[in-house]
């Protein structure tokens, strides 16, 4: 629960406020980019974004620097920043790496997860299936990501978690686009059910194999979507 800011003077207050502003702006812009509200290749309109996000230009520019470091925005000298294209050439390698990390995570999680961990995962699965039935892609995507992150945390391996956090941030937009395909969305639900069943059975080999294949198929689905929907889109 967020605490209300107090009017007491002090050096730290402006700095904390500024960081909060640009972090919130970056989070909102990240979501807009992932969901296609700010489409690939489009130029950012600073005045419009400042008004929409409720921040001044300074924190907005700081937010863009954060997103540029994540590969979501291109900063160009003497020109407006643009939303980066999805780097098609790196998709296979990115999802290959993610598949390997999540496969290992599932193998470890099957052994190390507590009963409470698995109960939480079951709750998330139930909520995700409900969003699928109701056709709520944004809500489904949020829970889907939480499930993947939860499995990685259940592995209780800090270097593995840190490696996953680094890569998953680069794959968010790609994952959302892949799930936009009706067939992949439905298949993803069924695959997650099988992964959860393997984890609950404490079958590390099956859980790892299923999750690794699930992530790899998402990468393949994305390449198919890009090939059919935007043939001109290439790596930035």
BAVOBA-235360 format. One record per residue (C-alpha): residue number from 1; residue in one letter; chain; x negated, z, y. Coordinates in nm, 3 decimals. Layout:
BEGIN
vexti dodren drense X Z Y
NUM A A X Z Y $
...
//
This chain:
BEGIN
vexti dodren drense X Z Y
1 X A 0.000 0.000 0.000 $
2 X A -0.147 -0.104 0.334 $
3 X A -0.201 0.164 0.595 $
4 X A -0.082 0.102 0.948 $
5 X A -0.361 0.050 1.199 $
6 X A -0.410 0.332 1.446 $
7 X A -0.480 0.279 1.816 $
8 X A -0.784 0.510 1.813 $
9 X A -1.085 0.350 1.984 $
10 X A -1.405 0.286 1.793 $
11 X A -1.656 0.019 1.715 $
12 X A -1.529 -0.058 1.367 $
13 X A -1.169 -0.132 1.457 $
14 X A -1.219 -0.480 1.610 $
15 X A -1.449 -0.586 1.326 $
16 X A -1.210 -0.470 1.055 $
17 X A -0.920 -0.635 1.233 $
18 X A -1.108 -0.963 1.268 $
19 X A -1.211 -0.965 0.901 $
20 X A -0.854 -0.892 0.800 $
21 X A -0.726 -1.182 1.008 $
22 X A -0.963 -1.445 0.875 $
23 X A -0.928 -1.325 0.516 $
24 X A -0.550 -1.343 0.537 $
25 X A -0.571 -1.686 0.698 $
26 X A -0.808 -1.805 0.424 $
27 X A -0.578 -1.671 0.152 $
28 X A -0.274 -1.846 0.301 $
29 X A -0.460 -2.174 0.352 $
30 X A -0.601 -2.154 0.000 $
31 X A -0.247 -2.129 -0.136 $
32 X A -0.131 -2.419 0.082 $
33 X A -0.418 -2.636 -0.046 $
34 X A -0.362 -2.541 -0.410 $
35 X A 0.009 -2.619 -0.387 $
36 X A -0.044 -2.948 -0.206 $
37 X A 0.109 -2.838 0.124 $
38 X A -0.224 -2.941 0.276 $
39 X A -0.292 -3.257 0.073 $
40 X A -0.637 -3.386 -0.026 $
41 X A -0.797 -3.605 0.238 $
42 X A -0.578 -3.484 0.522 $
43 X A -0.729 -3.366 0.849 $
44 X A -0.662 -3.011 0.957 $
45 X A -0.470 -2.967 1.281 $
46 X A -0.614 -2.655 1.437 $
47 X A -0.339 -2.589 1.690 $
48 X A -0.062 -2.634 1.435 $
49 X A -0.237 -2.421 1.173 $
50 X A -0.312 -2.144 1.422 $
51 X A 0.055 -2.124 1.511 $
52 X A 0.173 -2.145 1.150 $
53 X A -0.068 -1.878 1.029 $
54 X A -0.023 -1.656 1.332 $
55 X A -0.393 -1.636 1.418 $
56 X A -0.613 -1.756 1.701 $
57 X A -0.868 -2.033 1.659 $
58 X A -1.165 -1.802 1.601 $
59 X A -1.038 -1.637 1.278 $
60 X A -0.899 -1.974 1.171 $
61 X A -1.244 -2.130 1.198 $
62 X A -1.394 -1.838 1.007 $
63 X A -1.132 -1.891 0.736 $
64 X A -1.225 -2.257 0.713 $
65 X A -1.588 -2.162 0.657 $
66 X A -1.481 -1.948 0.362 $
67 X A -1.277 -2.233 0.215 $
68 X A -1.560 -2.479 0.276 $
69 X A -1.787 -2.257 0.067 $
70 X A -1.526 -2.279 -0.211 $
71 X A -1.522 -2.658 -0.190 $
72 X A -1.164 -2.680 -0.061 $
73 X A -1.243 -2.795 0.294 $
74 X A -1.505 -3.029 0.435 $
75 X A -1.657 -2.928 0.769 $
76 X A -1.766 -3.238 0.964 $
77 X A -1.977 -3.249 1.282 $
78 X A -1.774 -3.349 1.589 $
79 X A -1.468 -3.419 1.375 $
80 X A -1.175 -3.218 1.247 $
81 X A -1.227 -3.051 0.911 $
82 X A -1.051 -3.226 0.624 $
83 X A -0.903 -3.106 0.297 $
84 X A -1.147 -3.197 0.022 $
85 X A -1.049 -3.432 -0.255 $
86 X A -1.048 -3.301 -0.610 $
87 X A -1.390 -3.385 -0.749 $
88 X A -1.284 -3.595 -1.047 $
89 X A -1.634 -3.634 -1.186 $
90 X A -1.683 -3.260 -1.220 $
91 X A -1.350 -3.181 -1.386 $
92 X A -1.468 -3.222 -1.746 $
93 X A -1.774 -3.003 -1.698 $
94 X A -1.579 -2.739 -1.504 $
95 X A -1.311 -2.700 -1.768 $
96 X A -1.568 -2.719 -2.047 $
97 X A -1.743 -2.418 -1.893 $
98 X A -1.417 -2.232 -1.835 $
99 X A -1.306 -2.300 -2.191 $
100 X A -1.629 -2.153 -2.325 $
101 X A -1.603 -1.841 -2.107 $
102 X A -1.239 -1.776 -2.187 $
103 X A -1.294 -1.839 -2.557 $
104 X A -1.559 -1.567 -2.567 $
105 X A -1.340 -1.341 -2.355 $
106 X A -1.051 -1.374 -2.599 $
107 X A -1.276 -1.303 -2.896 $
108 X A -1.397 -0.983 -2.731 $
109 X A -1.053 -0.887 -2.597 $
110 X A -0.901 -0.898 -2.945 $
111 X A -1.137 -0.617 -3.043 $
112 X A -1.168 -0.421 -2.717 $
113 X A -0.818 -0.435 -2.566 $
114 X A -0.615 -0.117 -2.575 $
115 X A -0.255 -0.106 -2.687 $
116 X A -0.163 -0.059 -2.322 $
117 X A -0.355 -0.376 -2.231 $
118 X A -0.163 -0.575 -2.489 $
119 X A 0.169 -0.429 -2.378 $
120 X A 0.097 -0.542 -2.022 $
121 X A 0.003 -0.887 -2.149 $
122 X A 0.334 -0.905 -2.339 $
123 X A 0.520 -0.814 -2.020 $
124 X A 0.342 -1.088 -1.827 $
125 X A 0.417 -1.339 -2.102 $
126 X A 0.788 -1.253 -2.089 $
127 X A 0.796 -1.293 -1.710 $
128 X A 0.609 -1.623 -1.731 $
129 X A 0.852 -1.762 -1.989 $
130 X A 1.140 -1.664 -1.761 $
131 X A 0.989 -1.857 -1.470 $
132 X A 0.947 -2.159 -1.698 $
133 X A 1.312 -2.148 -1.805 $
134 X A 1.419 -2.126 -1.442 $
135 X A 1.189 -2.406 -1.330 $
136 X A 0.994 -2.186 -1.087 $
137 X A 0.651 -2.349 -1.094 $
138 X A 0.490 -2.145 -0.816 $
139 X A 0.592 -1.815 -0.972 $
140 X A 0.490 -1.941 -1.316 $
141 X A 0.150 -2.046 -1.186 $
142 X A 0.086 -1.703 -1.033 $
143 X A 0.169 -1.519 -1.356 $
144 X A -0.024 -1.775 -1.562 $
145 X A -0.337 -1.706 -1.360 $
146 X A -0.283 -1.332 -1.391 $
147 X A -0.265 -1.366 -1.771 $
148 X A -0.595 -1.557 -1.786 $
149 X A -0.764 -1.301 -1.560 $
150 X A -0.620 -1.013 -1.762 $
151 X A -0.759 -1.149 -2.088 $
152 X A -1.101 -1.183 -1.929 $
153 X A -1.086 -0.825 -1.798 $
154 X A -0.979 -0.704 -2.141 $
155 X A -1.312 -0.832 -2.275 $
156 X A -1.479 -0.555 -2.074 $
157 X A -1.789 -0.757 -2.001 $
158 X A -1.888 -0.757 -1.634 $
159 X A -2.120 -1.063 -1.631 $
160 X A -1.855 -1.262 -1.818 $
161 X A -1.588 -1.158 -1.568 $
162 X A -1.808 -1.245 -1.272 $
163 X A -1.890 -1.588 -1.414 $
164 X A -1.519 -1.650 -1.470 $
165 X A -1.428 -1.547 -1.115 $
166 X A -1.679 -1.793 -0.975 $
167 X A -1.549 -2.087 -1.176 $
168 X A -1.177 -2.015 -1.173 $
169 X A -1.165 -2.028 -0.792 $
170 X A -1.292 -2.386 -0.813 $
171 X A -1.030 -2.478 -1.072 $
172 X A -0.715 -2.335 -0.911 $
173 X A -0.601 -2.652 -0.738 $
174 X A -0.674 -2.857 -1.050 $
175 X A -0.480 -2.616 -1.272 $
176 X A -0.176 -2.629 -1.044 $
177 X A -0.177 -3.007 -1.041 $
178 X A -0.207 -3.023 -1.420 $
179 X A 0.085 -2.785 -1.467 $
180 X A 0.295 -3.012 -1.246 $
181 X A 0.324 -3.247 -1.541 $
182 X A 0.642 -3.150 -1.731 $
183 X A 0.490 -3.198 -2.075 $
184 X A 0.181 -2.989 -1.996 $
185 X A 0.393 -2.711 -1.849 $
186 X A 0.605 -2.677 -2.164 $
187 X A 0.304 -2.704 -2.393 $
188 X A 0.124 -2.437 -2.192 $
189 X A 0.405 -2.187 -2.251 $
190 X A 0.391 -2.238 -2.628 $
191 X A 0.013 -2.216 -2.633 $
192 X A 0.018 -1.888 -2.443 $
193 X A 0.263 -1.742 -2.695 $
194 X A 0.026 -1.830 -2.980 $
195 X A -0.271 -1.681 -2.792 $
196 X A -0.085 -1.355 -2.734 $
197 X A 0.017 -1.336 -3.099 $
198 X A -0.347 -1.374 -3.207 $
199 X A -0.458 -1.103 -2.965 $
200 X A -0.186 -0.866 -3.086 $
201 X A -0.299 -0.935 -3.444 $
202 X A -0.657 -0.847 -3.338 $
203 X A -0.768 -1.186 -3.467 $
204 X A -1.061 -1.266 -3.240 $
205 X A -1.153 -1.595 -3.404 $
206 X A -0.799 -1.734 -3.367 $
207 X A -0.752 -1.598 -3.015 $
208 X A -1.081 -1.749 -2.898 $
209 X A -1.015 -2.084 -3.060 $
210 X A -0.662 -2.106 -2.920 $
211 X A -0.755 -2.003 -2.565 $
212 X A -1.060 -2.230 -2.553 $
213 X A -0.852 -2.527 -2.669 $
214 X A -0.575 -2.435 -2.422 $
215 X A -0.814 -2.444 -2.124 $
216 X A -0.976 -2.767 -2.243 $
217 X A -0.635 -2.935 -2.274 $
218 X A -0.552 -2.836 -1.916 $
219 X A -0.863 -3.019 -1.800 $
220 X A -0.765 -3.326 -2.001 $
221 X A -0.412 -3.317 -1.863 $
222 X A -0.547 -3.304 -1.509 $
223 X A -0.762 -3.613 -1.563 $
224 X A -0.456 -3.795 -1.694 $
225 X A -0.253 -3.692 -1.389 $
226 X A -0.525 -3.805 -1.149 $
227 X A -0.567 -4.136 -1.331 $
228 X A -0.197 -4.220 -1.307 $
229 X A -0.093 -4.070 -0.973 $
230 X A -0.385 -4.129 -0.735 $
231 X A -0.621 -4.390 -0.871 $
232 X A -0.810 -4.407 -0.541 $
233 X A -0.896 -4.039 -0.535 $
234 X A -1.262 -3.985 -0.617 $
235 X A -1.512 -3.706 -0.580 $
236 X A -1.582 -3.582 -0.231 $
//
